Amino acid sequence: MTQFNEFSSGIELASYVTSSGLLCRSWNTISSSSIASNEGQRLSWKVHKEEDADLKIIVFETTSQVKLDLVSSLKLKNQNFLHFEFLCTRKNPEFQLNKDAYHLFYENLQSLDELKSHVSLFPFTVSLQITSSTRLIVTGQGLGGSVAILFTLSLLDIFTTGKNRPLCITFGSPLIGDMNLQKAMSRSTTWNSCFLQVVSHKDPLLRMFVGPHATQYMPFGTFLFCSDESSTCFENPESISVVLKAMASIQGENQGFQSSDYGNIVEKLYQKSIYKDLLARGVDMTGCSTLQASIILQLSALGLTPQMQQQKQYNIDINNLVRTIEILEKKYNHQKRTIFDPTKKLNVMKVDMVQLEWYKKDSRNQNIGYYDRYKNMLSTNKFSTSDQDVVNFHKNLTNYWEKMVETAELKPQKEGAAFRTRWLFAGTNYRRMVEPLEIANYYYSNEGYKKSRKSYFETRSKHYKQLEEWLKEGTAAASNSNSTGTRNVESILTFDSCFWAHVEEAFISCKVVKDVKVDVQLKEKAKKKLLEFEDYVYGLLKNYEVSSDIFLRDSSYMTWWNEYEKIDGAVSYSKLGRFMSNANNYNVKYVKGTYNFN
């Protein structure tokens, strides 16, 4: 098993951030009295442009007090407030926001929407990272920072790509939402990196959000924790919560702290941006792993050291704190390493799809459709090498697309829609190629119909349903890209990936009609299903949406048709009956696209 030398780079990231000058620029704009403010309801904001850096900074300020109350996004939706609805997903349809921050935002909504429209016209051209090339910063202190977070969230609905996104920097701002909001942010590949929250170890404000009455709150983004001497960063929300609680337990450290002290803090950190080795302080890291050592350094940057514990300056166990954060960081690093990357495996999946295309073509050369070849292999339990390979391709592709669909469903709505559109063509081809194999497996394996006696439609995998829904939602353009017209009908994949399930159910209905032991009511119900199946098949044929493989002599469809013809009066006057009455209609005219379906 591969061993990883894990390391937390929070110290290095903090040094990078503090040396960038962005914290100083942001705080200087907050504290400047020469920049005109726009006055709203209990909220003011100012927009500053620094010509030398082509940098725009928006500052939010308020004197309102903050409480722990939360408000549900569902309640906001019912009030026709939809600004943050794009953050919801099908699996995560609701989250909660701090009520006081939301009310400030909502009371000034019209003005903030005008500001948002103005911001969207800024000429962004450079990817927004923590560098001097940043184009827009949204900032604030305390509850003003919370409004800055909400304003930035609303901007993310505009900047949908990884480039040109704003950066939100807050100072001593309370947590803004619950775990569902944090999950929504973490599921976006870029949004979480738009938020940098600066927190002093002496600031009393955040402590109210880590007590026993604040368990619903969860941080997101990057937290820059600062002490009198140094700073460190954490990105793992669980580790951030643990550090916040540890800081809250320090006794007597917050006496006399003022919000203006953040100005001194960021200036001092900027001056000390050349990192100094904390080992000089006498921190013993003998026998520590690289991860443990880096966590000890991070905590030491905040003044949380065994020496200070021995002096009883606070009532927490440093060693236990290190162990807790180590576990959380290992878990977080593992999740990042194992996260599903659809692009990374796409080429492998393309190879498997090509192999199935070859299997389909080879089957036709043997005068049998690939569905029936696969079905016969399952029903006889005779596996050739190529058949076994197809079983593996089927399994690999299904595992991939199940994860793909799950990934798409977990993304916030707008990003999820773009994601689904990007993968629509590949997902549709997969569904049409592979689901018939799933149907064969269901009706002819020991785990399928023989045991459950349920139709395939009752047990159909959710990911197939979702892929089909993508096509319906996705669009006419994407759908048209799969359209064949009347050409190449021999090589197409049948549009309805459940076609063969309908055929298998039609087989069952034929057996019911012909069974002398079945009562009249059930027979009539089965006859009705057969008539519906006729209309279904004819509709697909009329649109040239069925592969001509179904007309091969020994296909399941032709076997069904031969059985169906034996039922008295079944096909006398039907459209499908007239079409099937002459082999030239389906073997020649349909293939050439010359049959008159009118």
Secondary structure, DSSP 8 states (H G I E B T S, - for coil): ---------HHHHHHHHHHSSHHHHHHHHHH-SSS--EE-SS-EEEEEEEGGGTEEEEEEE------S-EEEHHHHHHTT--TTGGG--SS----EEEHHHHHHHHHTHHHHHHHHHHHTTS---S---SSTT--EEEEEETHHHHHHHHHHHHHHTT--SSSS--EEEEES----BBHHHHHHHHTSTTGGGGEEEEEETT-SGGGGGSSGGGTTB---SEEEEE-SS-EEEE--HHHHHHHHHHHHTBTTTTTT--TTHHHHHHHHHHHT-S---GGGGT---TT--HHHHHHHHHHHHTT--HHHHHTTSB-S-HHHHHHHHHHHHHHHHHHHHH---HHHHHHHHHHHHHHHHHHHHHHHHTTS-HHHHHHHHHHHT---HHHHHHHHHHHHHHHHHHHHHHHHHHS-HHHHHHHHHHTHHHHHHHHHHHHHHHHHHHHHSTTTHHHH---HHHH--HHHHHHHHHHHHH-HHHHHTT--TTSSTTT---S-TTHHHHHHHHHHHHHHHH-TTS-HHHHHHHHHHHHHHHHHHHHHHHTT-S-GGGGSTTSHHHHHHHHHHTSTTSSSS-HHHHHHT-HHIIIIIHHHT-----
